[in-house]
Amino acid sequence: MFTKGTLTSTYNERQITLITYLEDRVKEGKNFFKSKYIARETGLSSKEVGTNMGLLAENCPKFTIQKYSYSNSTTWLITPSQA
């Protein structure tokens, strides 16, 4: 888990919201997430979710984030990194 200082110095507020959301859900054993449902549960727009998930996929060592499919909304496959 990231410390609050690490999060705020590395990620913006929307990205921190997504990281926190994903940490909680991955702990519950969930791995597939639709942008529209993430948006609904976090208060972000679907566009904000998609943009920031793409950025996190490139630079968030906590998770492996892959765009999995698109059917009425982007589905993301999230797995915890082994590092």
N, C-alpha and C positions, 0 to 999 in steps of 0.2 A: 504494500500500500504506500502511496506517495504521502509525503508530509505536506502540510498546508503551504509552507514556504516554497517547496519545490514546485507545487502546482501553480501558485500565483506568479512565480517568476518565469515559468516556462510556457504556460497555456493561458488563453483568454477565458473569460467567464463562461462562455458557451461550451468551450472544450472541457472545462472543469466540471460543468454540469453533466456532460456526456460521460466523462471518465467515472464520476461518482455513480451515475445511473448504471453503467456497464459493470462496475465492480460489484454492486449489489446484486444484479441479475445473474452474473456469471457464477457468483457464490451459490446461488440457488440452483445451478446446473443448467441454466439456459444458454443457448449458443446462437440461435437465429433470431434476428430482430428486424422488423420492418420500420423504415423511416417514419411512416405516418403514425405508428403507435409510439415510437420513441418521442416524437413531437408532441403527441397528445399528453403523454405522461410527464414530460419535462417542461412544457410551456414554450418550447422553441417551435419554429416553423419547420416544415418538412425540408425546405430548401436549406435552412440553417443546419439541420441535422446532416443532410447529404454533404454539404460543403465541409463541415467540420469533421465528419467521419472520414472523409477523404484525406484531410490533413493529418488526423490522428493515425490513420493507416500508415502514413509515411514516417511519423516521428514520435509515436507513443510506444515505448518499449514494454509497457505493462501488458499489452494485448497484441495478438495478430488479428488484424481487421481486414476482411476480404469482402468485396462486393460479390454477393452470391448469385442473385437473380433479380429480375424485375418483372413483377406481375401486380399491377395496380399500385405499386410502391416498391422502392428498392429494398431488397432483403440483404442484410449483412450477416456474415458468419464471423462470430467473435470467439476467439479462444485465448485463454491466458498464455502468456509467453512463458517459456521454460526457464528463462534467465532469472 
